[in-house]
Amino acid sequence: MQLKPTGIAITAVALALPWIWLPALASKHDTIAVLSQYFGMAALIAMALTQIIATRLRFVELIFGGLDRAYVLHKWLGIGALVAILLHDTVDAEMRGLGRETVLTEIAETLGEFSLYGILILVVITIATFIPYHLWRWTHKIMGAFFAFSAFHYLFILKPFSNTDPLGVYISGMCLLGLLAYFYKIGPHWMRRTVAYDVTDVSSTGDATAITLAPKKRAVRHRPGQFAFISFGTPMGSEPHPFTISKAPDEAGNLRMTIAPLGDMTYNVNGQVSVGTTVRIEGPFGRFQRKKSTKPDIWIAAGIGITPFMAWAEAMQPTDTPATLIYCVRNSDNVSHLTELKNRAEALPNLDLRLHVSHDQGRLSPDDIIKITAGQLSQTQVYFCGPLPMRRSLGKALGERGLPQRNFHYEEFEIRTGIGLRRLAQHLLKRL
């Protein structure tokens, strides 16, 4: 699922709209100074959009596509806002004859400086993915406060138009929407679309922990392959974390999250979550779903990437399009949900399970996949869930062998991502 054209169009229009009024301003004032004003306005628009996307309200996926893609846009809007702020600060925005400065003007100028350095630090923390998740989440909340400083800066500085002019109303409206979105996110859980669940089972499955949940009252209605945010509460902390629901929907609304110890929070799940713990669920999100096809599918799971395919396999019917599930693991000692998958494959004539142990068989190669498709790779739908380097490598190799890009499906499940600095450093080191 790619970012929806509607989301791209709305973002582009929102950023371009000030140019309806800027040419008239440039005819009366210094052009460079007006350009600097635009950089400041573009930063405010971009920050407002990031706050709106962060609400995770239903319309976000309707407009932008899957939440995973919306968060990629969220990241780049944040980086773009920082660049725009730096340009606004660097390019001379001085304009004469705009009026006398007041105390509010001076405060606005000071808050503008605070927001510049604050946003710079927080964006660096965001893209430096080696910084622990819990620290990033805490600092990320402050981003909205610096956005509020920037909005105050905009409202009370001297500028070549009034806040009641059409341009002023538009930028003020974007600031208001962004601030409302920020307060919605930091407000109590009853303000947001969350549902209470009780933990009914905690069990180990391979290297991961499977947590089964039952609704206290209202249940979450999800589709196979979707994910949800779960807040464990103390002692795990109240910050929501996204996990794929590794269970097909049932009438009772029960959920299951299979969590691998991959981060600073997930290492502690097995020891700190027990039966009876109450958690809050927000979601579901995501659009990682099977496409209609007359040809057999290929599902490729690597490690904990098996989770969406667990739900797919459980929901699969004997009359559905056949699928081959390639489950890639390092070794065969600790494989999550293997018995459950084998039982499901035995019960379904159209599900072929193939365990690929890299320790014994080496890395999964494009040729391995091509053999399964019997030479019909260009007509096959390939679905992948696993580590980013493996996805990029396989996607590129399969594309070179004839798989259309539109037939290679995956989910950008990493809500927090860097900007490729590590890959750039590795590329430069190879060239030295």
C-alpha positions as CSV (number, residue, x, y, z in Angstrom):
1,M,0.0,0.0,0.0
2,Q,1.5,3.3,-1.1
3,L,0.8,6.8,0.1
4,K,-2.5,7.8,-1.3
5,P,-2.5,10.5,-4.1
6,T,-5.1,12.4,-2.0
7,G,-2.7,12.7,0.9
8,I,0.1,13.9,-1.4
9,A,-2.2,16.4,-3.1
10,I,-3.5,17.8,0.2
11,T,0.0,18.2,1.6
12,A,1.2,19.9,-1.6
13,V,-1.8,22.2,-1.8
14,A,-1.5,23.1,1.9
15,L,2.2,24.1,1.4
16,A,1.6,25.9,-1.9
17,L,-1.6,27.9,-0.9
18,P,0.3,30.9,0.5
19,W,1.6,31.6,-3.0
20,I,-1.9,32.9,-3.9
21,W,-1.1,36.0,-1.8
22,L,2.7,36.2,-1.8
23,P,3.3,37.8,-5.3
24,A,1.2,40.8,-4.2
25,L,3.3,41.1,-1.0
26,A,6.5,40.8,-3.0
27,S,5.5,43.7,-5.2
28,K,5.3,46.0,-2.1
29,H,8.1,44.6,0.0
30,D,11.6,43.2,-0.4
31,T,11.3,39.9,-2.3
32,I,13.9,38.1,-0.3
33,A,12.2,39.1,3.0
34,V,8.9,37.8,1.6
35,L,10.5,34.5,0.7
36,S,11.8,34.3,4.3
37,Q,8.3,34.8,5.5
38,Y,7.1,31.9,3.3
39,F,9.7,29.6,4.8
40,G,8.4,30.4,8.2
41,M,4.8,29.8,7.1
42,A,5.7,26.5,5.3
43,A,7.3,25.3,8.6
44,L,4.1,26.0,10.5
45,I,2.0,24.2,7.9
46,A,4.3,21.2,7.9
47,M,4.4,21.0,11.7
48,A,0.6,21.3,11.8
49,L,0.2,18.4,9.4
50,T,2.6,16.3,11.5
51,Q,0.5,16.9,14.6
52,I,-2.7,16.0,12.6
53,I,-1.2,12.7,11.3
54,A,0.0,11.9,14.9
55,T,-3.6,11.9,16.1
56,R,-4.1,8.5,14.3
57,L,-7.8,9.4,13.8
58,R,-9.7,7.4,11.3
59,F,-9.6,10.1,8.6
60,V,-5.7,9.9,8.6
61,E,-5.7,6.5,6.9
62,L,-8.6,7.5,4.6
63,I,-6.7,10.5,3.3
64,F,-3.1,9.2,3.4
65,G,-3.4,5.5,3.1
66,G,-2.1,3.0,5.7
67,L,-0.8,4.6,8.9
68,D,2.6,3.2,8.2
69,R,2.9,5.3,5.0
70,A,1.4,8.3,6.8
71,Y,4.1,8.1,9.4
72,V,6.8,8.1,6.7
73,L,5.2,11.4,5.5
74,H,5.0,12.6,9.1
75,K,8.8,12.1,9.4
76,W,9.7,13.9,6.2
77,L,7.3,16.8,7.0
78,G,9.1,17.2,10.4
79,I,12.5,17.2,8.7
80,G,11.2,19.6,6.0
81,A,9.8,21.9,8.7
82,L,13.2,22.0,10.4
83,V,14.9,22.9,7.0
84,A,12.2,25.6,6.4
85,I,12.8,27.1,9.9
86,L,16.6,27.2,9.4
87,L,16.0,29.0,6.0
88,H,13.6,31.4,7.6
89,D,16.2,32.2,10.3
90,T,19.1,32.5,7.8
91,V,17.4,34.5,5.1
92,D,16.9,38.1,6.1
93,A,13.3,38.8,6.9
94,E,13.7,42.4,8.0
95,M,11.0,44.7,6.6
96,R,10.8,48.4,7.4
97,G,7.7,50.4,8.1
98,L,5.6,47.5,9.6
99,G,4.9,49.2,12.9
100,R,6.3,49.6,16.4
101,E,7.5,46.6,18.4
102,T,5.7,45.8,21.6
103,V,6.4,43.6,24.5
104,L,4.4,40.8,22.8
105,T,6.5,41.3,19.7
106,E,9.7,40.8,21.7
107,I,8.4,37.7,23.5
108,A,7.4,36.3,20.1
109,E,10.9,36.9,18.8
110,T,12.4,35.1,21.8
111,L,10.0,32.2,21.5
112,G,10.8,31.9,17.8
113,E,14.5,31.4,18.8
114,F,13.5,28.8,21.4
115,S,11.4,26.9,18.9
116,L,14.2,26.9,16.4
117,Y,16.8,25.3,18.7
118,G,14.2,23.0,20.4
119,I,12.9,21.6,17.2
120,L,16.5,21.1,15.9
121,I,17.4,19.1,18.9
122,L,14.2,17.0,18.8
123,V,14.4,16.2,15.1
124,V,18.0,15.0,15.6
125,I,16.8,12.8,18.5
126,T,14.1,11.4,16.2
127,I,16.3,10.5,13.3
128,A,19.1,9.2,15.6
129,T,17.4,5.8,16.0
130,F,20.0,4.5,18.4
131,I,18.5,6.7,21.1
132,P,16.2,4.5,23.3
133,Y,12.5,4.4,22.3
134,H,11.2,5.6,25.7
135,L,13.5,8.6,25.7
136,W,12.4,9.5,22.1
137,R,8.7,9.1,23.0
138,W,9.2,11.5,26.0
139,T,11.1,14.1,24.0
140,H,8.7,13.8,21.0
141,K,5.8,15.0,23.2
142,I,7.6,18.3,23.7
143,M,7.6,18.8,19.9
144,G,4.1,20.2,20.2
145,A,5.2,22.7,22.8
146,F,7.8,24.1,20.4
147,F,5.1,24.2,17.7
148,A,3.0,26.3,20.1
149,F,6.0,28.7,20.6
150,S,6.3,28.9,16.8
151,A,2.6,29.7,16.4
152,F,2.9,32.4,19.1
153,H,5.9,33.8,17.2
154,Y,3.9,33.9,14.0
155,L,0.8,35.6,15.6
156,F,2.7,38.5,17.3
157,I,5.7,39.3,15.2
158,L,5.6,42.2,12.8
159,K,4.8,40.9,9.3
160,P,3.6,42.4,6.0
161,F,0.1,41.2,6.4
162,S,-2.5,41.1,9.2
163,N,-3.8,38.1,11.0
164,T,-7.2,39.0,9.7
165,D,-6.1,39.0,6.1
166,P,-6.9,35.9,4.0
167,L,-3.3,34.7,4.3
168,G,-3.2,35.4,8.0
169,V,-6.5,33.6,8.6
170,Y,-5.2,30.5,6.6
171,I,-1.9,30.3,8.6
172,S,-3.7,31.0,11.9
173,G,-6.2,28.2,11.1
174,M,-3.4,25.7,10.3
175,C,-1.8,26.6,13.6
176,L,-5.1,26.1,15.5
177,L,-5.7,22.7,13.9
178,G,-2.1,21.6,14.8
179,L,-2.5,22.8,18.4
180,L,-5.9,21.0,18.7
181,A,-4.3,17.8,17.4
182,Y,-1.4,18.2,19.9
183,F,-3.7,18.7,22.9
184,Y,-5.8,15.7,21.7
185,K,-2.7,13.5,21.7
186,I,-1.4,14.5,25.1
187,G,-4.8,14.4,26.7
188,P,-6.2,11.6,28.9
189,H,-7.1,8.3,27.3
190,W,-10.8,8.9,27.5
191,M,-10.3,11.7,24.9
192,R,-8.9,9.2,22.4
193,R,-10.3,6.1,20.7
194,T,-9.0,3.4,23.0
195,V,-10.6,0.2,24.3
196,A,-9.8,-1.6,27.6
197,Y,-8.7,-5.3,27.4
198,D,-7.6,-7.8,30.0
199,V,-4.7,-10.2,29.5
200,T,-6.0,-13.7,29.5
201,D,-2.8,-15.6,28.6
202,V,0.9,-15.0,28.4
203,S,3.0,-17.7,26.8
204,S,6.4,-18.2,25.2
205,T,6.5,-19.1,21.6
206,G,10.0,-19.5,20.3
207,D,12.0,-16.4,21.2
208,A,8.8,-14.3,21.4
209,T,6.0,-13.8,23.9
210,A,2.4,-14.2,22.9
211,I,-0.1,-12.1,24.8
212,T,-3.8,-13.0,24.4
213,L,-6.3,-10.3,25.3
214,A,-10.1,-10.3,25.9
215,P,-12.2,-7.1,25.7
216,K,-13.7,-5.8,29.0
217,K,-16.7,-4.4,27.2
218,R,-16.4,-3.1,23.6
219,A,-14.1,-5.0,21.3
220,V,-11.8,-3.9,18.6
221,R,-12.9,-5.1,15.1
222,H,-9.8,-5.8,13.0
223,R,-8.9,-7.3,9.6
224,P,-6.2,-10.0,9.3
225,G,-2.8,-8.3,8.9
226,Q,-3.6,-5.1,10.9
227,F,-1.8,-3.8,13.9
228,A,-2.8,-1.8,17.0
229,F,-1.1,0.3,19.7
230,I,-1.1,-1.2,23.1
231,S,-0.5,0.7,26.4
232,F,0.4,-1.7,29.2
233,G,0.4,0.7,32.1
234,T,2.6,0.3,35.1
235,P,5.2,-1.1,35.5
236,M,5.7,-1.3,31.7
237,G,4.8,2.4,31.3
238,S,1.8,4.0,29.7
239,E,3.4,4.8,26.3
240,P,1.6,3.0,23.4
241,H,3.6,0.6,21.3
242,P,2.5,-0.8,17.9
243,F,2.3,-4.5,17.4
244,T,0.7,-6.6,14.7
245,I,-2.4,-8.6,15.8
246,S,-1.3,-12.2,15.2
247,K,-4.8,-13.7,15.3
248,A,-7.7,-13.7,13.0
249,P,-10.9,-11.9,14.1
250,D,-13.3,-13.8,16.2
251,E,-16.8,-13.2,17.4
252,A,-15.6,-12.4,21.0
253,G,-13.2,-9.7,19.8
254,N,-10.2,-11.5,21.3
255,L,-6.7,-10.3,20.2
256,R,-3.2,-11.7,20.4
257,M,0.1,-9.8,20.1
258,T,3.3,-11.8,19.5
259,I,6.1,-9.7,20.8
260,A,9.8,-10.3,20.2
261,P,12.5,-8.9,22.5
262,L,13.9,-6.4,20.0
263,G,13.9,-3.1,21.9
264,D,14.3,-1.5,25.3
265,M,10.6,-2.1,26.2
266,T,9.9,-5.4,24.6
267,Y,12.7,-7.2,26.5
268,N,10.6,-6.8,29.7
269,V,7.3,-8.0,28.4
270,N,7.4,-11.6,29.5
271,G,8.5,-10.8,33.1
272,Q,6.2,-7.8,33.7
273,V,2.9,-8.6,32.0
274,S,0.7,-11.3,33.6
275,V,-2.8,-12.7,33.4
276,G,-5.3,-10.1,34.7
277,T,-3.3,-7.1,33.6
278,T,-5.5,-4.4,32.1
279,V,-4.2,-2.8,28.9
280,R,-5.6,-0.2,26.5
281,I,-5.8,-0.8,22.8
282,E,-5.9,1.9,20.1
283,G,-6.7,0.8,16.6
284,P,-6.7,-1.1,14.5
285,F,-4.5,0.4,11.8
286,G,-2.8,-0.7,8.6
287,R,-3.8,-1.9,5.1
288,F,-1.6,-4.9,4.7
289,Q,-4.1,-7.2,3.0
290,R,-4.2,-9.8,0.3
291,K,-5.1,-8.6,-3.2
292,K,-7.6,-10.5,-5.4
293,S,-5.7,-12.7,-7.7
294,T,-6.1,-15.8,-9.8
295,K,-2.5,-16.9,-9.3
296,P,-1.0,-18.4,-6.2
297,D,0.5,-15.9,-3.7
298,I,4.0,-15.9,-2.1
299,W,4.1,-14.9,1.6
300,I,7.6,-14.2,2.9
301,A,8.0,-13.9,6.7
302,A,11.3,-13.3,8.5
303,G,11.5,-13.7,12.2
304,I,8.7,-11.9,14.1
305,G,7.5,-10.8,10.6
306,I,5.4,-14.0,10.8
307,T,2.7,-12.2,12.8
308,P,0.5,-10.8,10.1
309,F,0.7,-14.1,8.2
310,M,-0.5,-15.9,11.3
311,A,-3.7,-13.9,11.1
312,W,-3.9,-14.5,7.4
313,A,-3.4,-18.3,7.7
314,E,-6.0,-18.5,10.5
315,A,-8.6,-16.6,8.4
316,M,-7.9,-18.5,5.2
317,Q,-10.6,-20.6,3.7
318,P,-10.1,-23.8,1.6
319,T,-11.6,-22.0,-1.4
320,D,-9.2,-19.0,-1.2
321,T,-6.4,-18.5,-3.7
322,P,-3.5,-20.8,-2.9
323,A,-0.5,-19.4,-1.1
324,T,3.0,-20.5,-0.2
325,L,4.3,-19.2,3.1
326,I,8.1,-19.0,3.3
327,Y,9.0,-18.7,7.0
328,C,12.6,-17.5,7.3
329,V,14.4,-18.1,10.6
330,R,18.0,-18.2,11.7
331,N,17.8,-21.7,13.3
332,S,15.1,-24.2,14.0
333,D,15.4,-24.2,17.8
334,N,13.2,-21.2,18.6
335,V,10.5,-20.7,15.9
336,S,7.4,-18.8,17.0
337,H,4.0,-20.4,16.3
338,L,5.6,-23.2,14.3
339,T,3.3,-26.0,15.5
340,E,0.2,-23.8,15.0
341,L,1.3,-23.0,11.5
342,K,2.0,-26.7,10.7
343,N,-1.5,-27.7,11.9
344,R,-3.0,-24.9,9.8
345,A,-1.1,-26.0,6.7
346,E,-2.2,-29.6,7.2
347,A,-5.8,-28.5,7.5
348,L,-5.7,-26.3,4.4
349,P,-5.0,-27.8,1.0
350,N,-4.3,-24.3,-0.4
351,L,-1.6,-23.3,2.1
352,D,1.9,-24.5,1.6
353,L,4.3,-23.9,4.5
354,R,8.0,-23.9,3.9
355,L,10.5,-23.3,6.7
356,H,13.7,-21.7,5.5
357,V,16.5,-22.0,8.1
358,S,19.3,-19.6,7.1
359,H,21.8,-21.4,9.4
360,D,21.5,-24.5,7.2
361,Q,20.2,-23.2,3.9
362,G,21.8,-19.8,3.6
363,R,19.9,-16.6,2.9
364,L,16.6,-16.8,1.0
365,S,17.5,-16.0,-2.6
366,P,15.3,-14.7,-5.5
367,D,15.9,-17.9,-7.3
368,D,14.2,-19.8,-4.4
369,I,11.1,-17.7,-4.9
370,I,11.1,-17.9,-8.7
371,K,11.2,-21.7,-8.5
372,I,8.0,-21.7,-6.4
373,T,6.2,-19.5,-9.0
374,A,7.0,-21.9,-11.8
375,G,8.3,-19.1,-14.1
376,Q,5.2,-16.9,-13.5
377,L,6.9,-14.3,-11.3
378,S,5.5,-11.3,-13.2
379,Q,1.9,-12.5,-12.4
380,T,2.6,-13.4,-8.7
381,Q,1.6,-11.3,-5.7
382,V,4.5,-11.3,-3.3
383,Y,3.9,-10.2,0.3
384,F,6.8,-9.5,2.7
385,C,7.1,-8.8,6.4
386,G,10.5,-8.8,8.0
387,P,13.7,-6.7,8.5
388,L,14.2,-3.7,6.3
389,P,17.6,-4.7,4.7
390,M,16.1,-8.1,3.7
391,R,13.0,-6.4,2.2
392,R,15.1,-4.0,0.2
393,S,17.4,-6.7,-1.0
394,L,14.6,-9.1,-2.1
395,G,12.5,-6.3,-3.6
396,K,15.3,-5.1,-5.7
397,A,16.4,-8.6,-6.8
398,L,12.9,-9.7,-7.6
399,G,12.2,-6.5,-9.5
400,E,15.3,-7.1,-11.7
401,R,13.9,-10.6,-12.5
402,G,10.5,-9.3,-13.6
403,L,8.3,-8.8,-10.6
404,P,6.4,-5.6,-11.0
405,Q,6.8,-3.2,-8.1
406,R,3.0,-3.1,-7.7
407,N,3.1,-6.8,-7.0
408,F,5.6,-6.6,-4.1
409,H,3.6,-5.7,-1.0
410,Y,4.9,-4.8,2.5
411,E,4.2,-2.6,5.4
412,E,6.5,0.2,6.7
413,F,5.9,-1.0,10.2
414,E,8.7,1.0,11.8
415,I,6.8,4.0,13.2
416,R,10.2,5.6,14.0
417,T,12.8,5.6,11.3
418,G,16.0,7.3,10.5
419,I,16.9,9.1,7.2
420,G,19.5,6.7,5.9
421,L,22.5,8.1,7.7
422,R,23.8,4.7,8.5
423,R,23.5,3.5,4.9
424,L,25.3,6.7,3.7
425,A,28.1,6.1,6.2
426,Q,28.5,2.5,5.1
427,H,28.6,3.5,1.5
428,L,31.3,6.2,2.1
429,L,33.4,3.7,4.1
430,K,33.3,1.2,1.3
431,R,34.6,3.9,-1.1
432,L,37.6,4.9,1.2
